[in-house]
Amino acid sequence: MVFPRKQRRGVSQPLSGFCALRIVLPVFLLVGLSAQSLAQIPASAPPPAKAEPAPIADPLGRETPRGTMMGLAKYGEEHHDYAAAARYMQLDPGQRADPVQLGKELLALRTKFKGNIELLSDEPSSWVEAGLPRDEVRAGVFKVGSTTVDVILARVDDPQSGKIWLLSKETVAKIPGLYAQMETEKPALKDRITAFTLGGRQLLGMSVRQWLGWLLSILVSWLLAWLLAFLLSMLRRVWCKFRRALHNNLGHTARNAAPVHHCNPAA
């Protein structure tokens, strides 16, 4: 009976190894599937960056030097809004008592402005110009008689409109003196005509300059129409002369080519 006992012992060893394999294999499979599932889980997204506040848009277009000067020209020539013109100036506390009067004097001096607005920068960034502090730019000059004053724009930080360009307080301080000098001097004929056409006088809802432009456009249109009609009539005359000459040449050629019949007395 010893043999069967050994035989059972030999058979139980392989069976116990197989059972251990059946236990370990599912554990490995479970661990592998868990690791794969964890790898597929997306990592938590980083918190969104804090959005920067959008820059403030100035309703008067004073973000750039060119925008400031164009705005002054618009309010001066079209609207004659002195209060709005005063918002383009850097005012000291003492000058804020009557900004409308300053705006009126500034718009009156626009006929004395010498400069090219189109050459000014259209970028809102800071500006550096030789001979001037940082964030200041020379837009042109006011010339009244023998007096010349630089028109300086300064970039300031406005609590409502952000970074904007204004007529510097040094330039604004010289406006009353220039205006008084312009009033005392007898204006030249050219200045009187310019002031008349650019003034606030209106007829039937249109300014004098608009009426002059309208009448000039009618005159130019009439001249162009007359010139076109004259050219067309000239072309028609040339064409008629050409046809008449061609017809005469063809008739003359036909007469020369016609056969000559001689009379036969014996017939």
C-alpha positions as CSV (number, residue, x, y, z in Angstrom):
1,M,0.0,0.0,0.0
2,V,3.0,2.3,0.0
3,F,2.9,2.8,-3.7
4,P,-0.6,4.3,-3.9
5,R,0.3,6.8,-1.1
6,K,3.3,8.0,-3.1
7,Q,1.3,8.1,-6.1
8,R,-1.3,10.3,-4.5
9,R,1.4,12.6,-3.1
10,G,2.9,13.0,-6.6
11,V,-0.4,13.9,-8.1
12,S,-1.4,16.4,-5.4
13,Q,1.8,18.5,-6.0
14,P,0.9,19.3,-9.6
15,L,-2.7,19.9,-8.7
16,S,-1.7,22.4,-5.9
17,G,0.6,24.3,-8.4
18,F,-2.2,24.5,-10.9
19,C,-4.6,25.9,-8.3
20,A,-2.0,28.6,-7.3
21,L,-1.7,29.5,-11.0
22,R,-5.5,29.8,-11.3
23,I,-5.5,32.2,-8.3
24,V,-2.4,34.3,-9.3
25,L,-3.4,34.8,-13.0
26,P,-6.7,36.6,-12.2
27,V,-4.9,38.8,-9.7
28,F,-2.4,39.8,-12.4
29,L,-5.2,40.4,-14.9
30,L,-7.1,42.5,-12.4
31,V,-4.1,44.6,-11.6
32,G,-3.3,45.1,-15.3
33,L,-6.8,46.2,-16.1
34,S,-6.9,48.6,-13.1
35,A,-3.6,50.2,-14.2
36,Q,-5.0,50.6,-17.8
37,S,-8.2,52.1,-16.5
38,L,-6.3,54.6,-14.4
39,A,-4.1,55.6,-17.4
40,Q,-7.2,56.3,-19.5
41,I,-8.7,58.6,-16.9
42,P,-7.9,62.2,-18.1
43,A,-5.9,64.4,-15.8
44,S,-7.8,67.2,-14.2
45,A,-7.6,70.3,-16.3
46,P,-5.7,73.2,-14.9
47,P,-7.8,76.1,-13.7
48,P,-8.5,78.6,-16.4
49,A,-6.3,81.6,-16.5
50,K,-7.8,84.8,-15.2
51,A,-9.0,86.8,-18.2
52,E,-7.4,90.2,-18.5
53,P,-9.8,93.1,-18.6
54,A,-10.5,94.5,-22.0
55,P,-9.0,97.9,-22.8
56,I,-11.4,100.8,-22.4
57,A,-12.6,102.2,-25.7
58,D,-12.7,106.0,-25.7
59,P,-15.9,107.3,-27.3
60,L,-14.1,110.4,-28.5
61,G,-11.3,108.4,-30.3
62,R,-8.5,109.9,-28.2
63,E,-6.4,106.7,-28.0
64,T,-3.9,107.9,-30.6
65,P,-2.4,111.4,-31.5
66,R,-4.0,111.3,-34.9
67,G,-7.4,110.4,-33.4
68,T,-7.2,113.3,-31.0
69,M,-6.5,115.9,-33.7
70,M,-9.1,114.4,-36.1
71,G,-11.6,114.5,-33.3
72,L,-10.9,118.2,-32.7
73,A,-11.3,118.9,-36.4
74,K,-14.6,117.0,-36.6
75,Y,-16.1,118.8,-33.6
76,G,-14.8,122.1,-34.9
77,E,-15.9,122.0,-38.5
78,E,-19.1,119.9,-38.3
79,H,-20.7,120.2,-34.9
80,H,-19.2,123.4,-33.4
81,D,-19.5,121.7,-30.0
82,Y,-17.3,123.7,-27.6
83,A,-18.0,121.5,-24.6
84,A,-16.8,118.4,-26.6
85,A,-13.7,120.3,-27.8
86,A,-12.8,121.1,-24.2
87,R,-12.6,117.3,-23.5
88,Y,-9.6,117.1,-25.8
89,M,-7.6,119.4,-23.5
90,Q,-5.6,118.7,-20.4
91,L,-7.1,121.2,-18.0
92,D,-5.6,122.4,-14.7
93,P,-8.0,122.9,-11.8
94,G,-8.1,126.7,-12.5
95,Q,-9.0,126.1,-16.1
96,R,-11.9,123.8,-15.4
97,A,-14.1,126.7,-14.3
98,D,-15.0,127.6,-17.9
99,P,-14.0,124.8,-20.3
100,V,-16.6,125.8,-22.8
101,Q,-14.9,129.2,-23.4
102,L,-11.6,127.4,-23.8
103,G,-13.2,125.1,-26.3
104,K,-14.5,128.1,-28.2
105,E,-11.1,129.8,-28.3
106,L,-9.4,126.5,-29.4
107,L,-11.8,126.0,-32.3
108,A,-11.4,129.6,-33.3
109,L,-7.7,129.0,-33.6
110,R,-8.0,126.1,-36.0
111,T,-7.5,128.4,-39.0
112,K,-4.1,129.3,-37.5
113,F,-3.0,125.7,-37.2
114,K,0.0,124.6,-39.3
115,G,0.7,120.9,-39.5
116,N,-0.2,117.6,-41.2
117,I,-2.5,115.4,-39.1
118,E,-2.0,112.5,-41.5
119,L,1.7,112.3,-40.4
120,L,0.8,111.8,-36.8
121,S,1.0,108.3,-35.2
122,D,-2.1,106.1,-35.2
123,E,-0.7,103.8,-32.5
124,P,-1.9,104.1,-28.9
125,S,1.5,103.1,-27.4
126,S,3.8,105.6,-25.7
127,W,5.8,107.9,-27.8
128,V,9.3,109.3,-27.7
129,E,10.2,112.5,-29.6
130,A,13.5,114.3,-29.5
131,G,13.4,117.4,-27.3
132,L,10.2,116.4,-25.6
133,P,9.4,114.4,-22.4
134,R,8.2,110.8,-22.8
135,D,4.6,110.4,-23.9
136,E,4.5,113.8,-25.6
137,V,4.4,114.5,-29.3
138,R,4.4,117.7,-31.4
139,A,1.3,117.8,-33.7
140,G,2.0,121.2,-35.3
141,V,2.0,124.9,-34.4
142,F,-0.4,127.8,-34.0
143,K,0.8,130.8,-35.9
144,V,-0.8,134.1,-35.1
145,G,1.0,137.1,-36.6
146,S,4.6,136.7,-35.5
147,T,3.8,134.5,-32.6
148,T,4.2,130.7,-33.0
149,V,3.2,128.2,-30.3
150,D,3.9,124.5,-30.5
151,V,0.8,122.2,-30.3
152,I,1.9,119.5,-28.0
153,L,-0.1,116.3,-27.2
154,A,0.4,114.5,-23.9
155,R,-0.6,110.9,-23.1
156,V,-2.5,110.9,-19.8
157,D,-4.3,108.2,-17.7
158,D,-7.9,109.1,-17.6
159,P,-10.0,107.3,-14.9
160,Q,-12.9,106.8,-17.2
161,S,-11.3,106.5,-20.7
162,G,-7.9,104.9,-19.8
163,K,-4.8,106.0,-21.7
164,I,-5.7,108.9,-24.0
165,W,-3.9,111.8,-25.8
166,L,-4.9,115.3,-24.9
167,L,-3.7,118.8,-25.8
168,S,-1.0,119.4,-23.1
169,K,-1.7,121.8,-20.3
170,E,1.3,124.0,-21.4
171,T,-0.3,124.4,-24.9
172,V,-3.8,125.0,-23.3
173,A,-2.4,127.7,-21.1
174,K,-1.3,129.7,-24.2
175,I,-4.7,129.5,-26.0
176,P,-6.3,132.6,-24.3
177,G,-3.4,134.8,-25.2
178,L,-3.3,133.6,-28.8
179,Y,-7.1,134.1,-29.1
180,A,-6.9,137.6,-27.8
181,Q,-4.0,138.4,-30.2
182,M,-6.0,137.0,-33.1
183,E,-9.0,139.1,-32.1
184,T,-7.0,142.3,-32.0
185,E,-5.3,141.8,-35.3
186,K,-7.1,142.6,-38.6
187,P,-7.5,139.3,-40.4
188,A,-6.2,139.0,-43.8
189,L,-8.6,138.4,-46.8
190,K,-7.7,134.7,-46.9
191,D,-8.4,134.3,-43.2
192,R,-11.7,136.1,-43.5
193,I,-12.8,133.9,-46.4
194,T,-11.7,130.8,-44.5
195,A,-13.5,131.9,-41.3
196,F,-16.7,132.7,-43.3
197,T,-16.7,129.3,-45.1
198,L,-15.8,127.3,-42.0
199,G,-18.0,129.3,-39.6
200,G,-21.2,128.2,-38.1
201,R,-23.5,130.0,-40.5
202,Q,-26.1,127.7,-42.0
203,L,-28.8,128.1,-44.6
204,L,-31.5,125.5,-45.0
205,G,-29.6,123.1,-42.8
206,M,-26.4,123.4,-44.8
207,S,-23.2,125.4,-44.0
208,V,-21.7,127.9,-46.4
209,R,-18.9,125.5,-47.2
210,Q,-21.4,122.7,-48.1
211,W,-23.4,125.1,-50.3
212,L,-20.2,126.2,-52.1
213,G,-19.2,122.6,-52.6
214,W,-22.6,121.7,-54.0
215,L,-22.6,124.6,-56.4
216,L,-19.1,123.8,-57.5
217,S,-20.0,120.2,-58.1
218,I,-22.9,121.4,-60.4
219,L,-20.6,123.6,-62.3
220,V,-18.0,120.9,-62.8
221,S,-20.7,118.4,-63.9
222,W,-22.1,120.9,-66.4
223,L,-18.6,121.5,-67.9
224,L,-17.9,117.8,-68.1
225,A,-21.3,117.2,-69.9
226,W,-20.6,120.1,-72.3
227,L,-17.1,118.7,-73.1
228,L,-18.5,115.2,-73.7
229,A,-21.3,116.5,-76.0
230,F,-18.7,118.6,-77.9
231,L,-16.4,115.6,-78.4
232,L,-19.3,113.4,-79.6
233,S,-20.5,116.1,-82.1
234,M,-17.0,116.4,-83.4
235,L,-16.8,112.7,-83.9
236,R,-20.2,112.7,-85.7
237,R,-19.0,115.5,-88.1
238,V,-15.8,113.7,-88.9
239,W,-17.8,110.5,-89.6
240,C,-20.3,112.3,-91.8
241,K,-17.5,113.9,-93.8
242,F,-15.8,110.5,-94.2
243,R,-19.0,108.9,-95.4
244,R,-19.6,111.7,-97.9
245,A,-16.1,111.5,-99.3
246,L,-16.3,107.8,-99.5
247,H,-19.6,108.0,-101.4
248,N,-18.3,110.6,-103.8
249,N,-15.2,108.4,-104.5
250,L,-17.3,105.4,-105.1
251,G,-19.6,107.3,-107.5
252,H,-16.8,108.7,-109.4
253,T,-15.2,105.3,-109.8
254,A,-18.5,103.8,-111.0
255,R,-18.9,106.4,-113.7
256,N,-15.4,105.9,-114.9
257,A,-15.8,102.1,-115.1
258,A,-19.1,102.2,-117.0
259,P,-18.8,101.0,-120.7
260,V,-19.0,103.7,-123.5
261,H,-21.7,102.9,-126.2
262,H,-20.8,104.3,-129.7
263,C,-23.7,104.9,-132.1
264,N,-23.6,102.7,-135.3
265,P,-24.9,104.7,-138.2
266,A,-25.6,101.4,-140.2
267,A,-27.8,100.0,-137.6
